[in-house]
Each structure stands twice: as C-alpha cells, then as structure tokens.
Amino acid sequence: MGGSTAPHRGNRHGRSEEARQAVLEAADDLLAERGFAGVTIEGIAARAGVAKQTIYRWWPSKVDVLLEAFTEDMAEHLTPEDHGDLGTELRTHLARLAEFLTGSDPGAVFRALAGQAQHDPQLAARLRDDHLSGQRDRDRAPLLRAVERGELPADLDVDVALDQLVGPIYYRVLVTGSPVPRTFTDDLVAAFLHRHQH
C-alpha cells in the first residue's frame, strides 16, 4: 500500500463510501454518454472500478442506482439559499434549476428516468413520491420564508405558486425541448412578483 496518497481512515466504512460515490458518478456519466438503455450494471461496475456483486449488494437494479444518483445531485445543487429577499432567491434558484435540468449529467438522468416512467408505473410512483417530493419541499422554501417575512400574502396557495414558477421550466425540458435561458426564468419571477406583491 506504500505511496498511496489517499488518506487512511482505518476502517472499511471510508472505502465503501468512496466506492458508493464512484458507482453513483459512473452511473451519471454512462447515462449521459449512452442513454438509459446503454447503462448496465456491468458497465457501471467497470467504470467505477468495483465488483458487480458490490453494486448488487447496495442496489437491486440500475434504476435504483440512477434514482439515488439523481436524488443526491438534486439535494446538493438545488437547495435554495436564504438571501432574505424573495426576488433574489427565486431568480437564483430558477436559473440554477434550469441549468441543472438542461446542462448537467444529473439533468440527463432526470430526463431519462422521466421518459422511462411513462411506461413503467412503478418507476413513475417512486420518482414522484420518493424523489421529486423532496425537491418540491426544497423548492417551497423561498416561498414559505417570504410568507413569514410578509413579502407574500399569508393566504398564498404555495403549491399553486410553485407550479406557476417551476412548471414552465419542466414543460420546456420535458415537452417542447426549448432552451431555458436566464431571461426566461427571470421573466417567470418578474411576472410572479408582479401578481403577488403589492
């Protein structure tokens, strides 16, 4: 082992966590390169440098690997920061969401899973209930903070407001395939604030 630059943690947990992250990154990369059908457990194992059995010990299928990779990436990149100002928070968050969905490997994973979910009701339910619901909670945060600060009316229907803000982004990403530039997301925010702030 001499000469290794990796820190020695003295237990197996550290190494298994490194292997887990390598598997999740490999799944992201392969999906972006090859599409959903081109991703296999064998391919992920080879790319991550782990045994196939290691992957099966942690995940029953490639869908499970991709779901976990996507969920971790969403939590890491799409947690809105508290700037103390609704306009700033929404402009930043919606621009980040658009970039994530259209320009990143995890966005490619999401588009593939959403496509697969159209003919796999079980996957559709898992994607919606276990994974996207967590992101919806994060998306709500700026609106809830603004209600608390008095920037938005106390009787605001937060779920409808959220649909008005993020719905057009997902529509472009999943339905029309149109680009989602910063001008588009900023305009969504401006229209929303015009309707709800007086």
N, C-alpha and C positions, 0 to 999 in steps of 0.2 A: 504493500500500500504506500510505501515511501514516495514522497514527491507530490502527493495529491494536494491540490490547493483547496479542495472542498473542506469546510470546517467539519471536524469530527464531533458528532453530537453524543456519542457514547450510548445510543440506543437505536432500536430499529425504527422507531416512530419517525425520526427525521428522514431516514432514507425512504420510508414508504410514502411520506408526504411529498418528497421530491418526485418519486415515481408517479404518484397520482397527478401532480401538476403536469408532468411530462406527457401523460396519457391525454389529459384534457386539451393541452396545447396541440398535440398531434392530431386529435380529432378535429379541432378547429381548422388546422392547416389543410388537412386532407379534404375536408368538405369544401373549403374554398377552392381547392385545386381541381377536384374530381366530381363534385356534386354528390347528392345523397346516395345514389346507387353505387357510386365508386368508393364509398367508405366501407371498409370491412374491419372486423376485429383484428384479423391478421395484419392488415395494413397499418392500423393504429399501433399494434404491438411492435412492428418492425420500425416504424418512425420514432416511437417513444423509447425504444431500446429496452423493452420489458418483455417478459414471457406472456404468451396469450393467456395462460392459466391465471396470471396475476390480474389481468383485466377482468376475467370472468369471476374471480373471487370478489371483486368490488362492484361490478355492474353486470346485469343479466344479458344486456344486448347493446348494440351500437347506439340505439336510440337513447338508452339511459345515459351513455357517456356524453352524447351530444346535448341532451337536456341539462345535464349537470354543468357542462362547459358553458353553455349559453346562460344559465342562471347565475353562475359565478361572475361571468363577464358583465351581465346587466347590473348586478349589485355593485360591482367595482366601479363601473363607468357612468352609471345612470342614477346616482343618488344625489338629488338636488341639494346644493349648498344653501345655507341660510345667509342671505345678503342683507336682510332687514328691509328689502324693497321688492314688492311683487313683480314689477316690470322687469327688473334686472334678473330676478330668479327665473322667471318664465322664458325670457329671451335666451338666457344661457342654457337652460335645461332643454328647451325645444330644439335649439340648434344642435346641442350635443346628441339628443335622441335621433335627429335626422341623420347626422353624420354616422352614428353607431349603426343604424339600420341600413344605410346605403353604402357606406365606405369602409366597413371593417369585416374581418373574418367572422366575428360573432354575429354580425348582421346577416351574413350569408347563411350561417347556421339557422338563424331565425327564419329566414325566407324558405329554406329547405324544409324545416320542421312544419311551418305553416302550410306549405304545399302538400307534404306527406299527410298532414292531419285532415285534409279534405276527403281522403278515402280510408282513414283509419280513425274511427270514432273514439277508440280508447286513447290514442295519442292526443286527439283533439281535447279530450276531457283533461288529460294530465297537463297538457301545455297550458290550458286555460286555468285550471283550478290550482295546480301546484306551482306553476312557474310565472305565468303572466300576472296572476293575482298579487304576487309580491311586488312586481314592478308597479302595478297600479297603486298599491299603497304608497310607494315612494313618490310616484307622480302626484299624488294628492297633497303631499306635504306642503309645498309652497302655497297652495290654496287655503289649507287649514290654518297655516301660520298667518296668512293675510286676513282671514276672518277674525282670528284672535287679536290682531293689531288694529282691527277696524278699517282696514283697507278695502275689504269686501263686505257686502251685507251679511248679517248673521243668518239670514234665512236662505242663503245661496244653496242651490242644489249642486253639491260639489261633484257628484258623478256626471251630471249633465254638462257641467262646466268643463270637466276633464275631457269628455267626449268631444266637445267643441274645439278643444285645444289640440289634442293628440290624434283625434280621428282622421283629420285631413292628411296627417303625415303618414299614418299607416295605410290610408287609402292609396296614396301615391306609391308607396313602397310595394304594396301587395297587389294592387288592382291595375293602375294605369302605367306604372313603371316610370312616371315622370320624375325628373330631378326634384330634389327638395332643398333649394338653396336657402341661405340665411335670410334673403329678402322675403321668402315665402313664410318662414317661421316667425320672423319679426312682424310681418303683416297680420298673422294669426293672433299674436299677442296684442298688437295695437287695436285690432277690432274687438277682442275680448275685453280689454281695459275700457274701451270707449262704451261698451254696452253695460259694464258692471260698476264702473267707478264714476261718481258724480261729484 
